[in-house]
Amino acid sequence: MFYRIFLRSLAALMLTTLSYAQTITGPASWTTSDVSFRPINITSTKSSFWICGVGEGIATSVDGKHWEVKHHIENGGAVLLGIGFASETFGYAFGTSGALLITEDGGTTWLRRNVSDQTILQASLADSSHGIFRTGSALLYLDGSDIPHAITEPSEVLRKFPYTYSLVTLSSEKMGILLSEGPFSEAGFLTTANGGKNWTFYDPPSTGIASFLAVDGHYWMSGFKVVDKDKPGGGHSVPVALTSENGTDWQTASHEVQACHWQECGLCTTTGCFASNSLLINFFHSPTTYFSIPPGPLTAKWASVRDQICTIHSGVTCNTLAIATDVLAVGDPKPAEQVVKPLSAKISSNSSLQCLACGLDPVYVDTKAQGSFVVHVSLLIRSDGTVESAEVKGAPSESLQHKIQAQMFEWLFEPPTQNGKPIRISTQSTISINVVRSK
């Protein structure tokens, strides 16, 4: 059973007055770089950062300061939603209109092909013809051919767990998907060990899953485990990191993860996980290492190379990590992750505006307000699907209004069209938010 305790997460959100007792060296300011396209996502290899975005834009940097554009279409082109590398030479990027871009020379050249007529929301590839990806309505896999196959079994699992939090490919044979009932709900791993011929679901008992990824040829997950359930007063949760070679047989890693106690360590990449918005912990290798993140515009889209960390925040913004000397206390909550719509969600064929990523914090923390509030939103969407302007009315405080507005500038829509031509479009709506007052 997947135990995700909402009050635990709510308590973590309210820990805004605590801070790390740590020594920080290096520059405290973040530097935003100017690239020729709007970046949407980021990843890294062992040696370089890579970003992707609007107009099929792809660029790289070794230091986070100087960016070289490798692929870009000035007018038109797909919006690339994600980018990844299975090795130093093979990489891929994916996005709207079913676009899949492939490189087999380390990113020097990128070739586009379409594997679907729908937007690819998530993807993980081992090579150019093996991998898994997610569209708005289906999970698909490639087994060596150019024609994708739908993952339809086990059907009862896909109905019960329609949220796809992570897609992970270890090799052409081993692929996995983190499925969930929804936020703060039961979850488990749907995996194959024979290239997609058969899929098996594993729901780890008494375990909450915060992150799922591949590191050095193994599956890894971070989260918490409920222990002592049979004792008076019930059980309690402890942080845990698990690893597996096949997605069904998991072992508890012996590496130190106590810094994940206050907040579940999540938003992981191969270089570590966020324990909060100011601590990066890497427990994938022994001994566990800790780095402090300078205060700034950190988001859930991030990557690091050596001692540099970059995050997507309207542009690409970077800073220097420092070694954390004391990690006994906690800082502000880690950034909120935008969740892809469930497989069961219906897409209106009548609307010319479809949201790809429109996340808000599940709970906001404010010094003045508490409760549930309805705010009114007005947006102007560019022809490339990005937000040109956002107006928020009815927020309980000015600081919350600015925070919600800033998050909406990160929203992304299917590029709107009319009669097959790109257009700008405005939209209005109301949204409900939950606010707790900080102590």
ZIQUI-V897244 format. One line per field, one symbol per residue. phi: phi as a letter, one per 30 degrees, with the letter a starting at -180 (. if undefined). psi: psi as a letter, one per 20 degrees, with the letter a starting at -180 (. if undefined). A space follows every 10 residues. Layout:
phi = ???
psi = ???
This chain:
phi = .ccccddddd dddddccdbd dbcccjdccc cccccdbddc bbbacdcbdb bbldihdbbb acbiccccdc aacebjiddd cababdadcc babbldiidb cbbbbijdbb ccbccaccdd dbaabdadbb lbabcdbbcb bccjcdcdcd dcbddddddd bdccdbcbcd adccbbbdcb dlehbdaacc bbcbijdbbb cbcddhbccc abacbhibdb bblbbdbhdd dejidbcbda bcbacbjccc bdddddbddd ddbddahdbd ckbdcadbbc cccdbcddcb bdcdelddbd cbabbhccbb bcbiccbbac dbddcbbdcb cdededcdcd edddddcddc dcbcdcbbdb ddbccbdcca kcbcccbbbc cddcjdddbb bbbjddaddd eddddddddd dbbeedbbhi cdbcbcbbac bcbcbcddd
psi = poooohhghg hhhimiiqrp nqpprrqiqq ppqorjroqh rqaqahiqqp qrbqkkppqq qiijhopoph ppogobqqop hqqrpiahhp rqqrbqkjpo pppjkjjgqp pqqpjqjqpo hqqpqhaijp aqrpahiqpq qpkirioqqq oiqphhghgh mipnhqppph ahhoqqpoqq hapkrqrapo qqjkjigqpp ppnpqkppph qprppljqqq qqbqpprkhi qpirrrqqqq pqqqiiihoq qpqiqpjhij ggqppalqai jaqphajjpp pojiqpqpqp pppqqalpri orqqpdjppq qongbppqrp qqppipkirq bqqqqppppq qqhippppii pjoppholqr phpqpqihqq apqpqpppqp prijirpgqp ppqjqiqhhh ghggghhhii qpqpoqqpkj qqrqqqqqrq qpqppqpq.
